[in-house]
Amino acid sequence: MKTTSKNFRLLFAFLFAMTITFTSSATMATEDEDDVADDAVVSSQDVGAVPTSTEDAEEETAPQPTDAQASDEQEEATGLSVSGDVTVATMNVDALSGEKLSSHITIAPTVIVSYDDFYASATLTTEDFDKRFSDNTANSVQISVGMEKEFAGITFDGGMGFLDTQNSAGDFWCIYLNAEMKELAIIPYIKVEVDIPTNKEITEGGFLYRFGGKYAWNEILFDLSVAGHDGAYGYKPQALSSGLLSVSREFTLWGQKIIPSVNIQKTFDTDGIAEDLVWLNLQVKF
């Protein structure tokens, strides 16, 4: 029994020593794993610092924006923009009524200042830049203010303007509203305008309208429309006074958009406001 008891104590001591040794080894292994994890965190932090320094380097070496880019960014930030165009036509024909105002070549520069949905524009239509006005009705200045807004898939453009012609002879206030559906393959549109003369003894006003559709094919835009009025400018009333087909194409030359167009107008009444006409336009946008 003593031998057995002694052997049992030796076995117990051996097992206890093994347990202590195993526990110590496990504790050391856990500490080593923690050290490795800490090293990995530090290493990952060091690695993460590399892109930061790279980004800083890229920011330091990034090219500075040009004046034009800075101006565009400033316009986008403020919502304010300035644009314009110059149109040269072989004759001056009113875009809404179809009435021929001049048989001579006319030049019409336009400047537009926009802020968000609002805009103001000024257009000078003339045959002679040396004189702002002459006896020809093609010489005029039109100033407009308006707003363009999209609602339910329809783009509305409405406002009011003042048309100054022939040294204040036959001047007009006008209220206009345009609408079109740009999301369709064939874009339908309508334009309406009320002209209010400053002096009815010189000329009469009237209600005018034009409606039609635009279709683009191989970068060529076809615009077919008809016009009418309620007896504007002293003409007899015409529910449909004329039809107009305009064919145009946009090009880019030296960074500027250039749009030549051919216009063919057919009157529905030879005694009406419009007449049979063919003329050319050349528009440069900037």
C-alpha positions as CSV (number, residue, x, y, z in Angstrom):
1,M,0.0,0.0,0.0
2,K,2.8,2.3,0.9
3,T,4.4,1.6,-2.5
4,T,1.1,2.1,-4.3
5,S,0.5,5.3,-2.4
6,K,4.0,6.5,-3.1
7,N,3.5,5.7,-6.8
8,F,0.2,7.5,-6.8
9,R,1.8,10.6,-5.3
10,L,4.5,10.5,-7.9
11,L,2.0,10.1,-10.7
12,F,-0.1,13.0,-9.2
13,A,3.0,15.2,-8.9
14,F,4.0,14.3,-12.5
15,L,0.5,15.2,-13.8
16,F,0.5,18.4,-11.7
17,A,3.8,19.4,-13.1
18,M,2.7,18.6,-16.7
19,T,-0.4,20.7,-16.1
20,I,1.6,23.7,-14.9
21,T,4.0,23.3,-17.8
22,F,1.1,23.2,-20.3
23,T,-0.7,26.2,-18.7
24,S,2.5,28.2,-18.9
25,S,3.1,27.3,-22.5
26,A,-0.5,28.2,-23.4
27,T,-0.2,31.5,-21.6
28,M,3.1,32.3,-23.4
29,A,1.5,31.3,-26.8
30,T,-1.5,33.6,-26.1
31,E,0.8,36.5,-25.3
32,D,2.8,35.8,-28.4
33,E,-0.4,35.9,-30.5
34,D,-1.4,39.2,-28.9
35,D,2.0,40.6,-29.7
36,V,1.6,39.4,-33.3
37,A,-1.9,41.0,-33.5
38,D,-0.6,44.2,-32.1
39,D,2.3,44.2,-34.6
40,A,-0.3,43.5,-37.4
41,V,-2.4,46.5,-36.3
42,V,0.7,48.7,-36.2
43,S,1.7,47.3,-39.5
44,S,-1.7,47.9,-41.0
45,Q,-1.7,51.4,-39.7
46,D,1.7,52.0,-41.2
47,V,0.4,50.6,-44.5
48,G,-2.7,52.8,-44.3
49,A,-0.5,55.8,-43.9
50,V,1.1,55.2,-47.3
51,P,-2.0,56.2,-49.4
52,T,-2.4,59.2,-47.2
53,S,1.1,60.4,-47.9
54,T,0.5,59.5,-51.6
55,E,-2.7,61.5,-51.7
56,D,-0.9,64.4,-50.1
57,A,1.8,64.0,-52.7
58,E,-0.8,63.9,-55.5
59,E,-2.5,67.0,-54.0
60,E,0.9,68.8,-54.0
61,T,1.7,67.7,-57.6
62,A,-1.8,68.0,-59.0
63,P,-2.0,70.6,-61.9
64,Q,-3.8,73.8,-61.1
65,P,-7.1,74.5,-62.9
66,T,-7.0,76.9,-65.8
67,D,-8.8,80.2,-65.6
68,A,-11.6,78.9,-67.8
69,Q,-12.0,75.8,-65.6
70,A,-12.0,77.9,-62.5
71,S,-14.6,80.2,-64.1
72,D,-16.8,77.2,-65.0
73,E,-16.5,75.8,-61.4
74,Q,-17.4,79.1,-60.0
75,E,-20.4,79.3,-62.3
76,E,-21.5,75.9,-61.2
77,A,-21.0,76.8,-57.5
78,T,-22.9,80.1,-57.7
79,G,-25.5,79.0,-60.3
80,L,-24.7,82.1,-62.4
81,S,-23.7,81.7,-66.1
82,V,-23.3,83.8,-69.2
83,S,-23.8,82.6,-72.7
84,G,-24.8,84.0,-76.1
85,D,-24.9,83.5,-79.8
86,V,-24.7,85.4,-83.1
87,T,-27.2,84.7,-85.9
88,V,-26.7,85.8,-89.5
89,A,-29.7,85.5,-91.8
90,T,-30.2,86.1,-95.5
91,M,-33.4,88.0,-94.5
92,N,-35.2,88.8,-91.3
93,V,-38.3,86.8,-90.7
94,D,-40.2,86.9,-87.4
95,A,-39.7,83.5,-85.8
96,L,-43.3,83.3,-84.4
97,S,-45.6,85.0,-86.9
98,G,-43.6,84.3,-90.1
99,E,-43.8,87.9,-91.2
100,K,-40.9,89.2,-93.3
101,L,-39.4,92.2,-91.6
102,S,-36.5,92.8,-94.0
103,S,-35.2,91.4,-97.3
104,H,-31.6,92.2,-96.4
105,I,-29.0,90.3,-94.6
106,T,-29.3,90.8,-90.9
107,I,-27.1,90.1,-87.9
108,A,-28.5,89.4,-84.5
109,P,-26.1,89.0,-81.5
110,T,-27.7,87.8,-78.2
111,V,-26.4,87.7,-74.7
112,I,-28.0,85.6,-72.0
113,V,-27.3,85.8,-68.2
114,S,-28.8,82.9,-66.2
115,Y,-29.1,82.2,-62.5
116,D,-30.5,78.8,-61.7
117,D,-33.9,78.7,-63.5
118,F,-34.1,82.4,-64.2
119,Y,-32.5,84.3,-67.1
120,A,-32.3,87.7,-68.8
121,S,-31.5,88.2,-72.4
122,A,-30.8,91.0,-74.8
123,T,-30.8,90.8,-78.7
124,L,-29.8,93.4,-81.2
125,T,-31.1,92.8,-84.7
126,T,-29.6,95.1,-87.3
127,E,-28.4,95.6,-90.8
128,D,-25.9,98.3,-89.9
129,F,-23.8,98.4,-86.7
130,D,-22.9,102.0,-87.3
131,K,-26.5,103.0,-86.6
132,R,-28.6,101.2,-84.0
133,F,-31.8,102.1,-85.8
134,S,-32.9,103.0,-89.3
135,D,-36.1,103.2,-91.2
136,N,-36.0,99.5,-91.6
137,T,-38.0,97.4,-89.1
138,A,-35.1,94.9,-89.0
139,N,-33.3,97.2,-86.6
140,S,-34.5,96.5,-83.1
141,V,-33.5,95.7,-79.6
142,Q,-35.3,93.1,-77.5
143,I,-34.8,92.6,-73.8
144,S,-36.5,89.7,-72.0
145,V,-36.6,88.2,-68.5
146,G,-38.0,84.7,-67.8
147,M,-37.8,81.4,-66.2
148,E,-37.4,77.9,-67.5
149,K,-38.7,74.9,-65.5
150,E,-39.4,71.2,-66.1
151,F,-42.6,69.7,-64.7
152,A,-44.2,66.3,-65.4
153,G,-41.8,65.7,-68.4
154,I,-42.7,69.1,-70.0
155,T,-40.2,72.0,-70.2
156,F,-41.8,75.3,-69.7
157,D,-40.2,78.6,-70.7
158,G,-42.1,81.8,-69.9
159,G,-41.5,85.5,-69.3
160,M,-42.0,88.9,-70.6
161,G,-40.0,91.3,-72.8
162,F,-39.8,94.7,-74.5
163,L,-39.1,95.2,-78.2
164,D,-37.7,98.6,-79.1
165,T,-37.9,99.3,-82.9
166,Q,-37.3,102.3,-85.1
167,N,-36.6,104.9,-82.5
168,S,-39.6,103.8,-80.3
169,A,-42.0,103.7,-83.3
170,G,-44.1,100.6,-82.9
171,D,-42.6,99.3,-79.6
172,F,-44.1,96.3,-77.9
173,W,-44.4,94.7,-74.5
174,C,-44.8,90.9,-74.9
175,I,-45.7,88.1,-72.6
176,Y,-44.8,84.6,-73.8
177,L,-45.0,81.0,-72.8
178,N,-43.3,78.0,-74.6
179,A,-43.7,74.3,-73.8
180,E,-42.1,71.2,-75.2
181,M,-41.7,67.5,-74.3
182,K,-38.0,66.8,-74.8
183,E,-38.1,63.1,-73.8
184,L,-40.0,61.9,-76.8
185,A,-38.5,60.8,-80.1
186,I,-40.6,63.4,-81.9
187,I,-40.5,66.5,-79.7
188,P,-43.9,68.3,-79.7
189,Y,-43.9,72.0,-78.8
190,I,-46.1,75.1,-78.7
191,K,-45.3,78.8,-78.4
192,V,-47.7,81.5,-77.6
193,E,-47.2,85.2,-77.2
194,V,-49.3,88.3,-76.5
195,D,-48.0,91.6,-77.9
196,I,-49.1,94.8,-76.3
197,P,-48.1,98.0,-78.2
198,T,-47.0,101.1,-76.4
199,N,-48.9,103.2,-78.9
200,K,-51.9,101.6,-80.6
201,E,-52.1,104.5,-83.1
202,I,-48.8,103.4,-84.6
203,T,-49.4,99.6,-84.6
204,E,-51.7,97.0,-83.2
205,G,-50.8,94.2,-80.9
206,G,-52.2,90.7,-81.0
207,F,-52.1,87.1,-79.9
208,L,-49.8,84.8,-81.8
209,Y,-49.0,81.1,-81.6
210,R,-46.9,78.4,-83.3
211,F,-47.0,74.6,-82.7
212,G,-45.2,71.7,-84.3
213,G,-42.6,68.9,-83.7
214,K,-38.9,68.4,-84.0
215,Y,-37.2,65.1,-85.0
216,A,-33.4,64.3,-85.1
217,W,-32.1,61.9,-87.7
218,N,-28.4,61.3,-88.2
219,E,-27.6,64.5,-86.3
220,I,-29.9,66.5,-88.6
221,L,-32.7,68.2,-86.9
222,F,-36.1,68.6,-88.8
223,D,-38.5,71.1,-87.4
224,L,-42.0,71.3,-88.9
225,S,-44.5,73.8,-87.5
226,V,-47.6,75.9,-88.3
227,A,-48.5,79.4,-87.1
228,G,-51.6,81.5,-86.5
229,H,-52.8,84.7,-84.9
230,D,-56.0,86.6,-83.9
231,G,-55.5,89.6,-86.2
232,A,-52.0,90.7,-85.0
233,Y,-50.5,93.9,-86.3
234,G,-53.6,94.9,-88.3
235,Y,-53.7,91.7,-90.4
236,K,-56.9,89.8,-90.8
237,P,-57.2,86.9,-88.3
238,Q,-55.9,83.5,-89.4
239,A,-56.3,80.4,-87.4
240,L,-53.5,78.9,-89.5
241,S,-51.4,81.5,-91.5
242,S,-48.4,79.5,-92.6
243,G,-46.3,76.4,-92.4
244,L,-42.5,76.2,-91.8
245,L,-39.9,73.5,-92.3
246,S,-36.4,74.2,-90.9
247,V,-33.6,71.7,-91.4
248,S,-30.4,72.2,-89.4
249,R,-27.2,70.5,-88.2
250,E,-24.9,71.4,-85.4
251,F,-21.1,71.4,-85.9
252,T,-18.2,72.2,-83.6
253,L,-15.4,74.3,-85.0
254,W,-12.6,75.7,-82.8
255,G,-14.5,74.9,-79.7
256,Q,-17.6,76.8,-80.8
257,K,-21.0,75.4,-81.8
258,I,-22.1,76.4,-85.4
259,I,-25.6,75.7,-86.6
260,P,-26.4,76.3,-90.3
261,S,-30.1,75.9,-91.2
262,V,-32.4,76.1,-94.3
263,N,-35.9,77.5,-93.8
264,I,-38.8,76.9,-96.2
265,Q,-42.1,78.7,-95.5
266,K,-45.4,78.2,-97.2
267,T,-48.3,80.6,-96.7
268,F,-51.9,79.4,-96.4
269,D,-53.3,82.8,-97.6
270,T,-51.5,85.2,-99.9
271,D,-53.3,88.1,-98.2
272,G,-52.2,87.1,-94.7
273,I,-49.3,88.0,-92.4
274,A,-46.8,85.5,-94.0
275,E,-45.7,84.7,-97.5
276,D,-43.8,82.0,-99.4
277,L,-40.1,82.3,-98.4
278,V,-36.8,80.5,-98.5
279,W,-33.9,81.8,-96.4
280,L,-30.7,80.6,-94.7
281,N,-29.5,81.1,-91.1
282,L,-26.0,80.6,-89.6
283,Q,-25.9,80.6,-85.8
284,V,-22.7,80.6,-83.7
285,K,-23.0,79.8,-80.0
286,F,-20.6,80.8,-77.3
